[in-house]
Every structure is written in structure tokens, then in C-alpha cells.
Amino acid sequence: MTELSPASLTTTPEHIRVIGFDWDGTVVNSVPPKLLQNQALAREFGRDLTIEEVRCEWNASSGFPDLMQRLTGSGDMERIMKVVKRDYNNPDFAKQRFEFAIPAINRVHALGLRTALITNLTSEMLAKDADDLAFELEKYFDLIQPVDACEHKKPDGRVFVPVFVKLGIEAAQLTYVGDEQKDRIAIQEIGGTFIGVTTGMTSREEFMSIGCEPLNSIDDLTR
């Protein structure tokens, strides 16, 4: 499948029924604090990485365990998770709401499309984010799937299979919006379409280098 054009949702193909969203860097502004948090984590394990080096490690990783290994050089996940959970409550690394996110999602619903949230965050961390940001997930998403609700995770395309089953759609009826190449790989692997946004881990130039013309943000989905 090929990417939808940036103006696609204003003239959505009839076969599209559901718009799926990534969370971090797509619906919420988490990338700057997340990079700082990961930089601090790496330093705690004796690795002095620049923010750009942290971002590159993030984009090169195949998932959370691989990222943690890349950042820390350690296989001690118990120790790593203690640091991660401790720093998750650090206000210096707090996520923020994109003020345009909820209006943008509401406009997607106004087009007669359903919405889904598919994230590599755990249910515990997603619930904390939603509480901290006063974001009523159930109000805006028809389906919510954290990483621990599926045996697969991005970039494995099978992460979307529960979405197909629960919402009664086929792969070609799902468009996924995300900020990472992992998001693109996963949805295209399973037969859906992708829209990239530059509010997260991947720059416009990086998207364009792989033939994907991104939106500035989800605020542009219906404009």
C-alpha cells in the first residue's frame, strides 16, 4: 500500500472506515521530554549520549527492550524499569497535551470515521498519561489498545489484528497516523495505509527520504 496524501481525509476513500492513532509524539507532545528522560537514563548507566544520539537510537530500535539495551548497554531490565518508573513521575520529563489534538480527533469523527488508539505504551503508563493530561480516552477513541493488550507490537503488523476483529474491518479499511517509521512499517506490512506526522521522532526530511510526505501534525488531517 502507499501513503495517503496529506489532504486525504478531506476526500477520504470510501473503503476507509477507521483512523488509528499512535499516542506519543502524535496525540500528545512527549518527544522532547522523552528524549531528555532517555538521555538521563543512559547517563545513569554510564553512557553520555547527546539528544540527537538518543533520537537516533530510538528510531533504530526494534522495540522497548531493544531501545533500553541500546541506551544503557545493560540487560538488567529490572534495574532499568526501576529507573524508568521513577523518572516517569519527574516533572522535568512531563508530557504535555497538543491543544489541537482533541479538536482534530473530533473532526475525524465528524467525517463519519471511527478512531482507534494503538500504542506501544503499557496500560499502566497510558492510564497515568491520561490522568496527568486530563485526557478522557474512552470519549475520543472507539478502541484503545496498549501494548500489553496484544501479543504483538509495532513494527510487527500483527499488532493491528485485534483492531480488525473488534471493529469488524479489513486491513485496507484502516489508516494509521504516527510519528515513527515503525508505525509505517507495521501498518503497511498488514495491508493498511499510513499518514506520517512531524510532531514526534521523525523529521520531514527523514519521512521524505522514504517516499512519505508527512503532515505537520494531526491538526492537518482534515484541513
N, C-alpha and C positions, 0 to 999 in steps of 0.2 A: 504494500500500500504506500501511497505517497502522502506527504503532509498536506493538510488543508491550507488554503491561502489565508493570510492574516484577516481578511474581511469575511471569512467563510460563514460565520454564524449569523450574519445578516441575510444570507441566502443559503441556509443550511440544506444540504441534500436531503431528500425525503427519507432516505433509508437511515439517517442518523436519529437515534432515539434517546441516547444518554450521553451527557458530558461528564467525564470523570476528571477529578482534580487531584493533583498532588497537594500536600499541605505545606511543608517547609519551603520557603522561597517562592511559593506560588500563591497560596491563600494568605499566609502570614509572613511578615518580614523577619526572617530568622537567620538569614545567611551571615550578615556582619557579626552578630553576637555568637553565632555558632562557630565561625572561624576563630574568633578570639578564645572561645571555650576550648576548642580543639588544640589551639596553639598552647594554651596553658596546660592542657593535659600532656601534650608532648614534652613540654619543659619539665613537668613533674617526673617524667620517666627519662630525663637526661638528654632530650633532643631539642635543640634550639632551631626551630623552623620559622621562616617568615610566613606572613599571612598568605602570600602567593604560593608558597610551597605547600601549605596546608590545603589550599584550594585545589591544587594540582593532585595531591594525594587523594582528596575527596573524590574528584572526578575519575581518577584511575582505579579506585577501589571497586570491588565486586559486591560490596555489602558492608554492613556494620562491623562484623568480626574482622574482615579484611582491613577495613579502614583503621580500626583500633590497633591492629598489628603494624600497619604502615606508620601510624603516628607515634607509637610507643616503642616499637621493636620488642614488645613483650607478649607472651602468650598467656599471661596470668589474667584471665578475664574477670576473675573475682575481684582482684585489686583494681583493675581498670574500671569496673562498674561501680565500685565504691566511690571513686573519684568522679565519675560521670554523674552519678546521682547527687553527690554532694554539690557539684558545681551547677547542677540544674536549678538549684534554688538560689544561686548567686545573682543578685540584681544586676551586676555588671554584664551578665550574659543573657539578660531577659529578652524574650521575643516581643515584638510589637505587632499590632494589627495594621494591615493595609486598610486604610479607611475606605478605599474603593471596592474592597473585596465583597462585602455583603450586597451592596447595590448591584455589582456585576453579576453575582450569582442569582439575584432576584430577576435580573433582566434575562438571564438564560432560561429561568422557569417561565417567564412571560412569553417566550418563544414556543412554549409547549414541550420543552425538553426536560427530562428528569436529570438529576445530578447525583453523583457518587463521589465519595472521598476515599481514595486508596493511597495509603501512606506506609512507609517503612518504619514509622514510629510505633512503639508498643501502645497497647490500650491504656496502660498506666500513664505514660508520658503524654499521650494525646489528651486524656481526660484532664491532666494538670494544665496543659496548654489552654484548653477550652475554658477551664475555670479561671485561670490567670487573666485571660484576654476577654472574659465575659462573652464568649462566642458559643451560642446555642447551636451545636452541631446538628441535632435532630431537626431543628427548624429549617435548616437550609440544605440538608443533604438527604436524599431519599434512601441512600445506603451509605454506611460508614464501615470501612474495613481497615483496621490497624494491622500491623504486621503479624501479630500473634493470632489473628483470626483466619489465617491461611497458611498451609504448609509451604507455600512458595512465596518468594519475594522478588521485587524488581532487582535485576533486569530480566528475570525469568517471566516470560509471557503468561505462564500458567497462573500468575497471581490474579489475573482478571477472570478466570473461570468462575469463581463464586459470584462475581458480578453478573455474568451472563445467566447463571442459574437463578439467582434470587430476583433479578429484574426481568427475566424472561426474554432476553435479547440474544442476538448472534454477535459474533466478534465485529463484523462490519458495521454494526449499529452503534458502536462505541467510539467516541473521540476522547482522547486523554490529553489533558493540559498539564505540562510540567516544566521544570526548570533545568532538568539534567538529561544528559544523553542516555542514562539508564532508563529514564521514563520512555524515551523514544524507542529504544531497543525493545523494551518489554511489550509495548502496545503493537508495534509493527510485527514483532515475532508471532503474535497471536492472530493478526489479521485486522486490527483496528487502525485508526488514524491518529495522528499526533499534531498538537499545536504547542510550540515552544514559547516560553516567556523569558525575558532577560532580567527578571527581578531576583534571580537566585544564583546558582552556582556556575551557570554557563553564559558566556558573553555572546553578544550578537555575532561577533566575528567567528567565534567557535561554532555557533549554530550554522552560520552561512557556509563554513568550510565543509560541512557535511550535507549541504544541499537543503537546509531547513531555514526558511525565512521566518524568524520569530516575531511575536508581538512584544511590545514594550512591557505589558502586564495584562492580567485578565480583565482589566478595565476596558481594554480594546476589543474584547471578544465580540461584542455586539454593536460596535461603532463603525 
